[in-house]
Amino acid sequence: MPILLKLSDPVSLQVLCDALSERGIGFRVDNAGMHALMPLPDVMDIRVFVEQEDVAAAQRIVGDLKLEDGDA
């Protein structure tokens, strides 16, 4: 699974996960729990991965939501 985005904001994560789920895009989230315990920028950022075949659609969603790597 390629990485789609790194986030540091749990609200942005929830919005993105909801949008991906609504469109049936397979994804995985890493470090969400660790980020909540130790919010260290770049070290414990939340990482969102998507299925290879859904990368283009997921990137459009990120653009539509105006999310960028490292959103705080």
PDB file as gemmi writes it, atoms N, CA and C in Angstrom:
CRYST1    1.000    1.000    1.000  90.00  90.00  90.00 P 1                      
ATOM      1  N   MET A   1       0.843  -1.189   0.000  1.00  0.00           N  
ATOM      2  CA  MET A   1       0.000   0.000   0.000  1.00  0.00           C  
ATOM      3  C   MET A   1       0.883   1.245   0.000  1.00  0.00           C  
ATOM      4  N   PRO A   2       0.701   2.123  -0.950  1.00  0.00           N  
ATOM      5  CA  PRO A   2       1.467   3.371  -0.938  1.00  0.00           C  
ATOM      6  C   PRO A   2       0.891   4.359   0.074  1.00  0.00           C  
ATOM      7  N   ILE A   3       1.765   5.211   0.590  1.00  0.00           N  
ATOM      8  CA  ILE A   3       1.314   6.227   1.542  1.00  0.00           C  
ATOM      9  C   ILE A   3       0.607   7.339   0.782  1.00  0.00           C  
ATOM     10  N   LEU A   4      -0.515   7.752   1.301  1.00  0.00           N  
ATOM     11  CA  LEU A   4      -1.286   8.837   0.701  1.00  0.00           C  
ATOM     12  C   LEU A   4      -0.919  10.159   1.351  1.00  0.00           C  
ATOM     13  N   LEU A   5      -0.836  10.154   2.685  1.00  0.00           N  
ATOM     14  CA  LEU A   5      -0.714  11.421   3.396  1.00  0.00           C  
ATOM     15  C   LEU A   5      -0.207  11.194   4.801  1.00  0.00           C  
ATOM     16  N   LYS A   6       0.529  12.172   5.316  1.00  0.00           N  
ATOM     17  CA  LYS A   6       0.901  12.208   6.730  1.00  0.00           C  
ATOM     18  C   LYS A   6       0.146  13.362   7.355  1.00  0.00           C  
ATOM     19  N   LEU A   7      -0.436  13.120   8.511  1.00  0.00           N  
ATOM     20  CA  LEU A   7      -1.232  14.142   9.204  1.00  0.00           C  
ATOM     21  C   LEU A   7      -0.790  14.247  10.651  1.00  0.00           C  
ATOM     22  N   SER A   8      -1.080  15.390  11.244  1.00  0.00           N  
ATOM     23  CA  SER A   8      -0.836  15.541  12.672  1.00  0.00           C  
ATOM     24  C   SER A   8      -2.099  15.986  13.401  1.00  0.00           C  
ATOM     25  N   ASP A   9      -3.197  16.084  12.676  1.00  0.00           N  
ATOM     26  CA  ASP A   9      -4.459  16.550  13.253  1.00  0.00           C  
ATOM     27  C   ASP A   9      -5.502  15.436  13.225  1.00  0.00           C  
ATOM     28  N   PRO A  10      -5.978  14.995  14.392  1.00  0.00           N  
ATOM     29  CA  PRO A  10      -6.966  13.907  14.411  1.00  0.00           C  
ATOM     30  C   PRO A  10      -8.301  14.276  13.761  1.00  0.00           C  
ATOM     31  N   VAL A  11      -8.648  15.544  13.742  1.00  0.00           N  
ATOM     32  CA  VAL A  11      -9.901  15.956  13.092  1.00  0.00           C  
ATOM     33  C   VAL A  11      -9.776  15.796  11.579  1.00  0.00           C  
ATOM     34  N   SER A  12      -8.642  16.236  11.023  1.00  0.00           N  
ATOM     35  CA  SER A  12      -8.407  16.051   9.581  1.00  0.00           C  
ATOM     36  C   SER A  12      -8.396  14.572   9.232  1.00  0.00           C  
ATOM     37  N   LEU A  13      -7.816  13.768  10.107  1.00  0.00           N  
ATOM     38  CA  LEU A  13      -7.797  12.317   9.888  1.00  0.00           C  
ATOM     39  C   LEU A  13      -9.216  11.768   9.807  1.00  0.00           C  
ATOM     40  N   GLN A  14     -10.067  12.171  10.724  1.00  0.00           N  
ATOM     41  CA  GLN A  14     -11.443  11.669  10.731  1.00  0.00           C  
ATOM     42  C   GLN A  14     -12.191  12.082   9.468  1.00  0.00           C  
ATOM     43  N   VAL A  15     -12.012  13.328   9.051  1.00  0.00           N  
ATOM     44  CA  VAL A  15     -12.661  13.814   7.830  1.00  0.00           C  
ATOM     45  C   VAL A  15     -12.190  13.006   6.625  1.00  0.00           C  
ATOM     46  N   LEU A  16     -10.879  12.783   6.532  1.00  0.00           N  
ATOM     47  CA  LEU A  16     -10.330  12.012   5.414  1.00  0.00           C  
ATOM     48  C   LEU A  16     -10.821  10.571   5.437  1.00  0.00           C  
ATOM     49  N   CYS A  17     -10.790   9.942   6.597  1.00  0.00           N  
ATOM     50  CA  CYS A  17     -11.258   8.549   6.700  1.00  0.00           C  
ATOM     51  C   CYS A  17     -12.722   8.425   6.318  1.00  0.00           C  
ATOM     52  N   ASP A  18     -13.534   9.373   6.744  1.00  0.00           N  
ATOM     53  CA  ASP A  18     -14.949   9.354   6.382  1.00  0.00           C  
ATOM     54  C   ASP A  18     -15.128   9.475   4.865  1.00  0.00           C  
ATOM     55  N   ALA A  19     -14.375  10.389   4.252  1.00  0.00           N  
ATOM     56  CA  ALA A  19     -14.482  10.593   2.805  1.00  0.00           C  
ATOM     57  C   ALA A  19     -14.019   9.351   2.035  1.00  0.00           C  
ATOM     58  N   LEU A  20     -12.931   8.751   2.470  1.00  0.00           N  
ATOM     59  CA  LEU A  20     -12.440   7.536   1.807  1.00  0.00           C  
ATOM     60  C   LEU A  20     -13.440   6.388   1.966  1.00  0.00           C  
ATOM     61  N   SER A  21     -13.972   6.218   3.155  1.00  0.00           N  
ATOM     62  CA  SER A  21     -14.940   5.144   3.413  1.00  0.00           C  
ATOM     63  C   SER A  21     -16.207   5.322   2.585  1.00  0.00           C  
ATOM     64  N   GLU A  22     -16.702   6.554   2.508  1.00  0.00           N  
ATOM     65  CA  GLU A  22     -17.925   6.831   1.744  1.00  0.00           C  
ATOM     66  C   GLU A  22     -17.769   6.458   0.270  1.00  0.00           C  
ATOM     67  N   ARG A  23     -16.546   6.558  -0.236  1.00  0.00           N  
ATOM     68  CA  ARG A  23     -16.295   6.262  -1.642  1.00  0.00           C  
ATOM     69  C   ARG A  23     -15.784   4.846  -1.867  1.00  0.00           C  
ATOM     70  N   GLY A  24     -15.754   4.051  -0.817  1.00  0.00           N  
ATOM     71  CA  GLY A  24     -15.351   2.653  -0.943  1.00  0.00           C  
ATOM     72  C   GLY A  24     -13.873   2.455  -1.225  1.00  0.00           C  
ATOM     73  N   ILE A  25     -13.051   3.401  -0.807  1.00  0.00           N  
ATOM     74  CA  ILE A  25     -11.606   3.313  -1.042  1.00  0.00           C  
ATOM     75  C   ILE A  25     -10.962   2.603   0.138  1.00  0.00           C  
ATOM     76  N   GLY A  26     -10.213   1.537  -0.154  1.00  0.00           N  
ATOM     77  CA  GLY A  26      -9.538   0.784   0.887  1.00  0.00           C  
ATOM     78  C   GLY A  26      -8.347   1.567   1.420  1.00  0.00           C  
ATOM     79  N   PHE A  27      -8.238   1.657   2.736  1.00  0.00           N  
ATOM     80  CA  PHE A  27      -7.136   2.400   3.329  1.00  0.00           C  
ATOM     81  C   PHE A  27      -6.734   1.801   4.667  1.00  0.00           C  
ATOM     82  N   ARG A  28      -5.552   2.227   5.148  1.00  0.00           N  
ATOM     83  CA  ARG A  28      -5.047   1.812   6.453  1.00  0.00           C  
ATOM     84  C   ARG A  28      -4.436   3.036   7.123  1.00  0.00           C  
ATOM     85  N   VAL A  29      -4.613   3.139   8.438  1.00  0.00           N  
ATOM     86  CA  VAL A  29      -4.057   4.254   9.207  1.00  0.00           C  
ATOM     87  C   VAL A  29      -3.029   3.700  10.187  1.00  0.00           C  
ATOM     88  N   ASP A  30      -1.831   4.268  10.171  1.00  0.00           N  
ATOM     89  CA  ASP A  30      -0.771   3.885  11.108  1.00  0.00           C  
ATOM     90  C   ASP A  30      -0.435   5.064  12.020  1.00  0.00           C  
ATOM     91  N   ASN A  31      -0.072   4.769  13.233  1.00  0.00           N  
ATOM     92  CA  ASN A  31       0.422   5.730  14.232  1.00  0.00           C  
ATOM     93  C   ASN A  31      -0.642   6.641  14.841  1.00  0.00           C  
ATOM     94  N   ALA A  32      -1.910   6.404  14.606  1.00  0.00           N  
ATOM     95  CA  ALA A  32      -2.924   7.292  15.177  1.00  0.00           C  
ATOM     96  C   ALA A  32      -2.891   7.245  16.702  1.00  0.00           C  
ATOM     97  N   GLY A  33      -2.779   6.064  17.276  1.00  0.00           N  
ATOM     98  CA  GLY A  33      -2.739   5.939  18.727  1.00  0.00           C  
ATOM     99  C   GLY A  33      -1.470   6.500  19.323  1.00  0.00           C  
ATOM    100  N   MET A  34      -0.337   6.228  18.693  1.00  0.00           N  
ATOM    101  CA  MET A  34       0.938   6.744  19.186  1.00  0.00           C  
ATOM    102  C   MET A  34       0.995   8.254  19.080  1.00  0.00           C  
ATOM    103  N   HIS A  35       0.415   8.802  18.022  1.00  0.00           N  
ATOM    104  CA  HIS A  35       0.406  10.261  17.866  1.00  0.00           C  
ATOM    105  C   HIS A  35      -0.403  10.914  18.986  1.00  0.00           C  
ATOM    106  N   ALA A  36      -1.483  10.257  19.390  1.00  0.00           N  
ATOM    107  CA  ALA A  36      -2.299  10.799  20.478  1.00  0.00           C  
ATOM    108  C   ALA A  36      -1.514  10.821  21.784  1.00  0.00           C  
ATOM    109  N   LEU A  37      -0.662   9.825  21.992  1.00  0.00           N  
ATOM    110  CA  LEU A  37       0.137   9.755  23.218  1.00  0.00           C  
ATOM    111  C   LEU A  37       1.376  10.643  23.161  1.00  0.00           C  
ATOM    112  N   MET A  38       2.011  10.687  21.986  1.00  0.00           N  
ATOM    113  CA  MET A  38       3.249  11.464  21.817  1.00  0.00           C  
ATOM    114  C   MET A  38       3.173  12.251  20.513  1.00  0.00           C  
ATOM    115  N   PRO A  39       2.566  13.423  20.534  1.00  0.00           N  
ATOM    116  CA  PRO A  39       2.414  14.205  19.295  1.00  0.00           C  
ATOM    117  C   PRO A  39       3.711  14.885  18.867  1.00  0.00           C  
ATOM    118  N   LEU A  40       4.665  14.084  18.405  1.00  0.00           N  
ATOM    119  CA  LEU A  40       5.955  14.603  17.952  1.00  0.00           C  
ATOM    120  C   LEU A  40       5.924  14.778  16.436  1.00  0.00           C  
ATOM    121  N   PRO A  41       6.041  16.007  15.954  1.00  0.00           N  
ATOM    122  CA  PRO A  41       6.002  16.232  14.502  1.00  0.00           C  
ATOM    123  C   PRO A  41       7.077  15.421  13.779  1.00  0.00           C  
ATOM    124  N   ASP A  42       6.711  14.868  12.650  1.00  0.00           N  
ATOM    125  CA  ASP A  42       7.574  14.078  11.770  1.00  0.00           C  
ATOM    126  C   ASP A  42       7.976  12.731  12.351  1.00  0.00           C  
ATOM    127  N   VAL A  43       7.949  12.556  13.654  1.00  0.00           N  
ATOM    128  CA  VAL A  43       8.326  11.285  14.269  1.00  0.00           C  
ATOM    129  C   VAL A  43       7.101  10.393  14.415  1.00  0.00           C  
ATOM    130  N   MET A  44       6.050  10.939  14.946  1.00  0.00           N  
ATOM    131  CA  MET A  44       4.840  10.164  15.206  1.00  0.00           C  
ATOM    132  C   MET A  44       3.642  10.660  14.400  1.00  0.00           C  
ATOM    133  N   ASP A  45       3.891  11.207  13.213  1.00  0.00           N  
ATOM    134  CA  ASP A  45       2.770  11.641  12.382  1.00  0.00           C  
ATOM    135  C   ASP A  45       1.870  10.448  12.053  1.00  0.00           C  
ATOM    136  N   ILE A  46       0.618  10.739  11.896  1.00  0.00           N  
ATOM    137  CA  ILE A  46      -0.363   9.739  11.469  1.00  0.00           C  
ATOM    138  C   ILE A  46      -0.153   9.528   9.971  1.00  0.00           C  
ATOM    139  N   ARG A  47      -0.067   8.281   9.556  1.00  0.00           N  
ATOM    140  CA  ARG A  47       0.143   7.968   8.142  1.00  0.00           C  
ATOM    141  C   ARG A  47      -1.081   7.229   7.589  1.00  0.00           C  
ATOM    142  N   VAL A  48      -1.539   7.703   6.437  1.00  0.00           N  
ATOM    143  CA  VAL A  48      -2.692   7.097   5.779  1.00  0.00           C  
ATOM    144  C   VAL A  48      -2.199   6.447   4.488  1.00  0.00           C  
ATOM    145  N   PHE A  49      -2.484   5.162   4.344  1.00  0.00           N  
ATOM    146  CA  PHE A  49      -2.114   4.384   3.162  1.00  0.00           C  
ATOM    147  C   PHE A  49      -3.388   3.995   2.423  1.00  0.00           C  
ATOM    148  N   VAL A  50      -3.305   3.905   1.101  1.00  0.00           N  
ATOM    149  CA  VAL A  50      -4.464   3.478   0.304  1.00  0.00           C  
ATOM    150  C   VAL A  50      -4.044   2.346  -0.631  1.00  0.00           C  
ATOM    151  N   GLU A  51      -5.023   1.604  -1.089  1.00  0.00           N  
ATOM    152  CA  GLU A  51      -4.780   0.544  -2.066  1.00  0.00           C  
ATOM    153  C   GLU A  51      -4.238   1.167  -3.351  1.00  0.00           C  
ATOM    154  N   GLN A  52      -3.323   0.468  -4.001  1.00  0.00           N  
ATOM    155  CA  GLN A  52      -2.657   0.992  -5.201  1.00  0.00           C  
ATOM    156  C   GLN A  52      -3.664   1.452  -6.254  1.00  0.00           C  
ATOM    157  N   GLU A  53      -4.703   0.677  -6.477  1.00  0.00           N  
ATOM    158  CA  GLU A  53      -5.662   1.025  -7.531  1.00  0.00           C  
ATOM    159  C   GLU A  53      -6.518   2.241  -7.191  1.00  0.00           C  
ATOM    160  N   ASP A  54      -6.493   2.684  -5.934  1.00  0.00           N  
ATOM    161  CA  ASP A  54      -7.303   3.827  -5.501  1.00  0.00           C  
ATOM    162  C   ASP A  54      -6.499   5.102  -5.278  1.00  0.00           C  
ATOM    163  N   VAL A  55      -5.210   5.084  -5.610  1.00  0.00           N  
ATOM    164  CA  VAL A  55      -4.347   6.239  -5.315  1.00  0.00           C  
ATOM    165  C   VAL A  55      -4.858   7.515  -5.993  1.00  0.00           C  
ATOM    166  N   ALA A  56      -5.169   7.463  -7.278  1.00  0.00           N  
ATOM    167  CA  ALA A  56      -5.603   8.669  -8.003  1.00  0.00           C  
ATOM    168  C   ALA A  56      -6.886   9.243  -7.405  1.00  0.00           C  
ATOM    169  N   ALA A  57      -7.853   8.380  -7.116  1.00  0.00           N  
ATOM    170  CA  ALA A  57      -9.116   8.850  -6.534  1.00  0.00           C  
ATOM    171  C   ALA A  57      -8.881   9.438  -5.140  1.00  0.00           C  
ATOM    172  N   ALA A  58      -8.032   8.792  -4.363  1.00  0.00           N  
ATOM    173  CA  ALA A  58      -7.742   9.274  -3.011  1.00  0.00           C  
ATOM    174  C   ALA A  58      -7.022  10.617  -3.053  1.00  0.00           C  
ATOM    175  N   GLN A  59      -6.116  10.792  -4.010  1.00  0.00           N  
ATOM    176  CA  GLN A  59      -5.417  12.074  -4.140  1.00  0.00           C  
ATOM    177  C   GLN A  59      -6.376  13.198  -4.514  1.00  0.00           C  
ATOM    178  N   ARG A  60      -7.377  12.886  -5.329  1.00  0.00           N  
ATOM    179  CA  ARG A  60      -8.398  13.894  -5.662  1.00  0.00           C  
ATOM    180  C   ARG A  60      -9.177  14.291  -4.415  1.00  0.00           C  
ATOM    181  N   ILE A  61      -9.490  13.318  -3.579  1.00  0.00           N  
ATOM    182  CA  ILE A  61     -10.207  13.608  -2.330  1.00  0.00           C  
ATOM    183  C   ILE A  61      -9.363  14.509  -1.436  1.00  0.00           C  
ATOM    184  N   VAL A  62      -8.074  14.196  -1.305  1.00  0.00           N  
ATOM    185  CA  VAL A  62      -7.169  15.030  -0.493  1.00  0.00           C  
ATOM    186  C   VAL A  62      -7.167  16.462  -1.027  1.00  0.00           C  
ATOM    187  N   GLY A  63      -7.100  16.601  -2.342  1.00  0.00           N  
ATOM    188  CA  GLY A  63      -7.129  17.938  -2.953  1.00  0.00           C  
ATOM    189  C   GLY A  63      -8.441  18.651  -2.704  1.00  0.00           C  
ATOM    190  N   ASP A  64      -9.548  17.926  -2.855  1.00  0.00           N  
ATOM    191  CA  ASP A  64     -10.868  18.528  -2.625  1.00  0.00           C  
ATOM    192  C   ASP A  64     -11.027  18.992  -1.175  1.00  0.00           C  
ATOM    193  N   LEU A  65     -10.448  18.235  -0.249  1.00  0.00           N  
ATOM    194  CA  LEU A  65     -10.546  18.571   1.175  1.00  0.00           C  
ATOM    195  C   LEU A  65      -9.485  19.591   1.595  1.00  0.00           C  
ATOM    196  N   LYS A  66      -8.594  19.910   0.661  1.00  0.00           N  
ATOM    197  CA  LYS A  66      -7.497  20.854   0.919  1.00  0.00           C  
ATOM    198  C   LYS A  66      -6.626  20.423   2.085  1.00  0.00           C  
ATOM    199  N   LEU A  67      -6.323  19.120   2.125  1.00  0.00           N  
ATOM    200  CA  LEU A  67      -5.417  18.576   3.131  1.00  0.00           C  
ATOM    201  C   LEU A  67      -4.028  18.474   2.526  1.00  0.00           C  
ATOM    202  N   GLU A  68      -3.036  18.713   3.324  1.00  0.00           N  
ATOM    203  CA  GLU A  68      -1.653  18.612   2.873  1.00  0.00           C  
ATOM    204  C   GLU A  68      -0.868  17.848   3.893  1.00  0.00           C  
ATOM    205  N   ASP A  69       0.279  17.304   3.506  1.00  0.00           N  
ATOM    206  CA  ASP A  69       1.151  16.612   4.458  1.00  0.00           C  
ATOM    207  C   ASP A  69       1.426  17.512   5.651  1.00  0.00           C  
ATOM    208  N   GLY A  70       1.295  16.922   6.837  1.00  0.00           N  
ATOM    209  CA  GLY A  70       1.640  17.631   8.063  1.00  0.00           C  
ATOM    210  C   GLY A  70       0.591  18.609   8.544  1.00  0.00           C  
ATOM    211  N   ASP A  71      -0.644  18.545   8.018  1.00  0.00           N  
ATOM    212  CA  ASP A  71      -1.681  19.444   8.512  1.00  0.00           C  
ATOM    213  C   ASP A  71      -1.764  19.369  10.030  1.00  0.00           C  
ATOM    214  N   ALA A  72      -1.835  20.529  10.661  1.00  0.00           N  
ATOM    215  CA  ALA A  72      -1.893  20.557  12.131  1.00  0.00           C  
ATOM    216  C   ALA A  72      -3.290  20.828  12.614  1.00  0.00           C  
TER     217      ALA A  72                                                      
END                                                                             
